[in-house]
Amino acid sequence: MDDARATTPGSYVTSQGPGRSRTSEDGTTSHADAAPVTGALAWWSAFYLFIPVLGFLVWVLVVISTYREERKNPVEAVRVNVRNGLNWMLTYIAVQLVLFALVVALVAVGVESRDGGAWAGLAASAVLLGVASWGTLALITAIMGGQAADRGVGFRTVFAIPFVRSS
């Protein structure tokens, strides 16, 4: 056996770095240092929204791939977190699309208005304030969900639309 490897019974050879597998002398693999799967990635990935355009696409891809990978996980909290993270992302997208359509409609009505559309501009500004508030709420919810998932607890928002239900 190589000098760098342990030679006493019950000892093991470890890969470099935390979270790696360990192989014992009898050939079995231990994942004792591997980080446990909690479903937190479905929540924490909302911070990709800070990257314009590309961040949104990364967020969607990360949450969907996390859901596809973990939906059959035997741990209930993991399944709850990835499902609710996906539902929260889909709810966020749906509300953002409605708010965007509302702003476009108000601007279009304001442009066609005879009185200059001052009321439509004010209404569009109010809706844009709602967009900013919704984005802030989305990040606060992602933080709360990520923290709960890191503790191993399932997190569910009361205002997320249940697009994906438990199976």
C-alpha positions as CSV (number, residue, x, y, z in Angstrom):
1,M,0.0,0.0,0.0
2,D,1.2,3.5,-0.7
3,D,2.8,5.4,2.2
4,A,0.3,8.2,1.9
5,R,-2.6,5.8,2.6
6,A,-3.6,4.7,6.1
7,T,-2.6,1.1,6.9
8,T,-4.5,0.5,10.2
9,P,-7.8,-1.5,10.1
10,G,-10.8,0.7,9.9
11,S,-9.0,3.7,8.5
12,Y,-9.7,5.1,5.2
13,V,-8.3,7.1,2.3
14,T,-10.0,10.5,1.9
15,S,-10.3,12.5,-1.3
16,Q,-9.0,16.1,-1.1
17,G,-11.6,18.7,0.1
18,P,-14.8,18.7,2.1
19,G,-17.9,16.9,0.9
20,R,-15.9,14.2,-0.9
21,S,-16.4,10.4,-0.6
22,R,-14.2,8.2,1.5
23,T,-13.1,4.7,0.5
24,S,-12.3,2.3,3.3
25,E,-9.8,-0.6,3.0
26,D,-12.6,-3.0,2.3
27,G,-13.6,-1.0,-0.8
28,T,-16.9,0.5,0.6
29,T,-17.6,4.2,0.1
30,S,-18.7,6.5,2.8
31,H,-20.3,9.9,2.1
32,A,-20.2,11.1,5.7
33,D,-18.8,14.5,4.8
34,A,-21.1,15.1,1.8
35,A,-23.5,18.0,2.3
36,P,-27.0,16.7,2.8
37,V,-29.6,17.5,0.2
38,T,-32.2,19.8,1.6
39,G,-33.9,21.4,-1.4
40,A,-32.5,24.8,-0.4
41,L,-31.1,25.4,-3.9
42,A,-34.7,25.8,-5.2
43,W,-35.0,28.8,-2.8
44,W,-31.5,30.3,-2.8
45,S,-31.3,30.3,-6.6
46,A,-33.7,33.3,-6.7
47,F,-30.6,35.5,-6.1
48,Y,-29.7,34.9,-9.8
49,L,-32.4,37.5,-10.5
50,F,-29.8,40.2,-9.8
51,I,-28.1,39.3,-13.0
52,P,-30.1,41.0,-15.8
53,V,-31.9,38.6,-18.3
54,L,-29.4,35.8,-18.0
55,G,-29.9,35.5,-14.3
56,F,-33.7,34.9,-14.8
57,L,-33.0,32.1,-17.2
58,V,-30.4,30.6,-14.9
59,W,-32.9,30.8,-12.0
60,V,-35.6,29.0,-14.1
61,L,-33.2,26.3,-15.2
62,V,-31.8,25.7,-11.7
63,V,-35.2,25.4,-10.1
64,I,-36.6,23.1,-12.7
65,S,-33.6,20.9,-12.8
66,T,-33.5,20.7,-9.0
67,Y,-37.2,19.8,-9.0
68,R,-36.7,17.1,-11.6
69,E,-33.7,15.7,-9.7
70,E,-35.2,15.7,-6.2
71,R,-39.0,15.1,-6.6
72,K,-38.5,11.4,-5.8
73,N,-36.2,12.0,-2.8
74,P,-37.2,9.8,0.1
75,V,-36.9,12.8,2.5
76,E,-40.3,14.6,2.8
77,A,-38.7,18.0,3.6
78,V,-36.6,17.9,0.5
79,R,-39.6,17.1,-1.7
80,V,-41.6,19.9,0.0
81,N,-38.9,22.4,-0.5
82,V,-38.2,21.7,-4.2
83,R,-41.9,21.6,-5.0
84,N,-42.7,24.9,-3.1
85,G,-39.6,26.5,-4.5
86,L,-40.9,25.7,-8.0
87,N,-44.4,26.9,-7.2
88,W,-43.0,30.1,-5.8
89,M,-40.9,30.7,-9.0
90,L,-43.9,30.0,-11.2
91,T,-46.1,32.3,-9.1
92,Y,-43.4,35.0,-9.4
93,I,-43.3,34.7,-13.1
94,A,-47.1,34.8,-13.5
95,V,-47.4,37.9,-11.4
96,Q,-44.6,39.6,-13.2
97,L,-46.2,38.9,-16.5
98,V,-49.5,40.3,-15.4
99,L,-47.9,43.4,-14.0
100,F,-45.9,43.9,-17.2
101,A,-49.0,43.6,-19.3
102,L,-50.8,46.1,-17.1
103,V,-47.9,48.6,-17.5
104,V,-47.9,48.1,-21.3
105,A,-51.7,48.6,-21.4
106,L,-51.6,51.7,-19.3
107,V,-48.9,53.3,-21.4
108,A,-50.7,52.4,-24.6
109,V,-54.0,53.9,-23.3
110,G,-52.1,57.0,-22.1
111,V,-50.5,57.5,-25.5
112,E,-53.9,57.4,-27.2
113,S,-55.5,59.6,-24.6
114,R,-56.6,63.1,-25.6
115,D,-55.8,64.7,-22.3
116,G,-52.1,63.7,-22.5
117,G,-52.4,60.5,-20.5
118,A,-51.2,62.0,-17.2
119,W,-53.5,59.7,-15.3
120,A,-52.2,56.6,-17.2
121,G,-48.6,57.6,-16.5
122,L,-49.4,58.0,-12.8
123,A,-51.2,54.6,-12.8
124,A,-48.2,53.0,-14.6
125,S,-45.9,54.5,-12.0
126,A,-48.0,52.9,-9.3
127,V,-47.9,49.5,-11.0
128,L,-44.1,49.9,-11.4
129,L,-43.9,50.5,-7.7
130,G,-45.9,47.3,-7.3
131,V,-43.3,45.5,-9.5
132,A,-40.5,46.7,-7.2
133,S,-42.4,45.6,-4.1
134,W,-43.2,42.2,-5.6
135,G,-39.5,41.7,-6.4
136,T,-38.5,42.6,-2.8
137,L,-41.2,40.2,-1.5
138,A,-39.8,37.5,-3.8
139,L,-36.3,37.9,-2.4
140,I,-37.5,38.0,1.2
141,T,-39.5,34.8,0.6
142,A,-36.5,33.2,-1.0
143,I,-34.4,34.0,2.0
144,M,-37.0,32.6,4.4
145,G,-37.4,29.4,2.3
146,G,-33.6,28.9,2.0
147,Q,-33.1,29.3,5.7
148,A,-35.9,26.8,6.5
149,A,-34.6,24.3,4.0
150,D,-31.1,24.6,5.4
151,R,-32.5,23.7,8.8
152,G,-34.2,20.6,7.1
153,V,-37.7,22.0,7.5
154,G,-40.2,22.3,4.6
155,F,-41.2,25.8,3.8
156,R,-44.5,26.9,2.1
157,T,-45.6,30.4,1.2
158,V,-49.3,31.0,1.7
159,F,-49.6,33.2,-1.4
160,A,-47.8,30.9,-3.9
161,I,-50.1,29.3,-6.5
162,P,-49.8,25.5,-6.3
163,F,-49.0,24.8,-9.9
164,V,-47.2,21.6,-8.9
165,R,-48.9,19.5,-6.3
166,S,-47.5,16.6,-4.3
167,S,-47.8,13.2,-5.9
